[in-house]
Amino acid sequence: MIYLSHGAPPLADDALWPGQLAAWSAALPRPTAVLVVSAHWESAPLAIGATRPVPLTYDFWGFPEHYYQVTYPAPGAPELAGKVRKLVGGPVHDDPERGLDHGAYVPLVEMYPDADVPVLQISMPTLDPERLLDLGRRLAPLRDEGVLIVGSGFFTHNLRGLTMDPDPASAPGWSKEFDAWGRETLAAGDLDALLDFEHRAPAGRLAHPRTEHFAPLFVTLGAGEDELGTQRSVIDGFWLGMAKRSIQLG
């Protein structure tokens, strides 16, 4: 189970980050499939995306044209979709034409560049941390089948606070403070504090004016709750002022 900070389309041009993601995936057991919950798809009830290769969802605007030419024709995962439906219980919506959004394909292009691992994306049906933790718990049995469960967001995410200075030292204080708090709280395994991050974390409202980029973390934590003690940061540092901390459980 992993939570990763997924960057933006220009991630592919970064001098460091693509190599970090590639090294991470190389160190992981090869998954039978990847199940992604991204900050960029909120839909209730929970929705299941395309289960066959369809065009990507280019959910960003104003970027150079070549970013809209990226493809990622990973196999679909219809059997995984059926298992997700059973595990989730309750109403589930199908969105068979929705391709992977950039929260899914931008990191996967670097991690599994051959696009030969089946991928399924599901929506975030809520931003409530407790409910997302429960969703992760329901999905946890998929781990036993070799499915890599991926929560994809950004450890801090305030677009008004972006800095164009590439020097990580130039990251704003609120981003550094939240990142340090998150690192320490994860290391302590303090789920209660994490669930209440908006109130307990320093600069919580600045780090996440809206919480959709932190929320996928709770799916990851729920899926790996029994291995919380194994949590470790695989990638850290800052990109344009935002913390790119990414973690692994198990």
LINUR-V112596 format. One record per pair of residues at least 24 apart in sequence whose C-alpha atoms are under 7 Angstrom apart, sorted by the first residue. I is the first residue (numbers start at 1). J is the second residue. Records with the same first field share a line. If there is no record, write none. Layout:
# LINUR-V112596
I = J, J
This chain:
# LINUR-V112596
1 = 148, 149, 150, 220, 223, 224, 248, 249, 250
2 = 149, 150, 151, 220, 247, 248, 249
3 = 150, 151, 152, 217, 220, 246, 247, 248
4 = 151, 152, 153, 154, 246, 247
5 = 152, 153, 154, 155, 244, 245, 246
6 = 103, 106, 107, 152, 153, 154
9 = 67, 106
18 = 110
21 = 110, 111
22 = 110, 111
25 = 111
31 = 146, 147, 148
32 = 117, 146, 147
33 = 117, 118, 119, 147, 148
34 = 118, 119, 120, 147, 148, 149
35 = 119, 120, 121, 147, 148, 149, 150
36 = 104, 120, 121, 122, 149, 150, 151
37 = 121, 122, 123, 124, 150, 151, 152, 216
38 = 103, 104, 151, 152, 153, 216
39 = 103, 152, 153, 212, 213, 216
40 = 101, 103
41 = 123, 124
42 = 123, 124, 125
43 = 123, 124, 125
44 = 125, 126
45 = 91, 92, 93, 125
46 = 92, 93, 122, 123, 124, 125
47 = 92, 93, 94, 95, 122, 123
48 = 81, 93, 94, 95, 121, 122, 123
49 = 94, 95, 96, 98, 99, 120, 121, 122
50 = 95, 96, 97, 98, 99
51 = 76, 77, 78, 96, 120
52 = 76, 77
54 = 97, 99
55 = 99
56 = 99, 100, 101
57 = 98, 99, 100, 101
58 = 101, 102
59 = 101, 102
72 = 105, 109, 115
73 = 115
74 = 115, 116, 117, 118, 119
75 = 116, 117, 118, 119
76 = 118, 119, 120
77 = 118, 119, 120
84 = 139
87 = 138, 139
88 = 135, 138
103 = 152, 153
104 = 152
127 = 212, 215
129 = 195, 215, 218
130 = 195
132 = 218, 219
133 = 218, 219, 221, 222
134 = 222
135 = 219, 222
136 = 219, 220, 221, 222, 223
137 = 222, 223
139 = 223
140 = 223, 224
149 = 220
150 = 220
151 = 216, 217, 219, 220
152 = 216
153 = 213, 214, 216
154 = 213, 214, 244
155 = 213, 214, 243, 244, 245
156 = 207, 208, 242, 243
157 = 207, 208, 213, 242
158 = 206, 207, 208, 209
162 = 240, 241
163 = 240, 241
164 = 240
165 = 240
166 = 239, 240
168 = 237, 238, 239, 241
170 = 241
171 = 238, 241, 242
172 = 241
174 = 203, 206, 207
175 = 207, 241, 242, 243
177 = 202
178 = 202, 203, 204, 207
179 = 243
187 = 231
189 = 228, 229
224 = 249
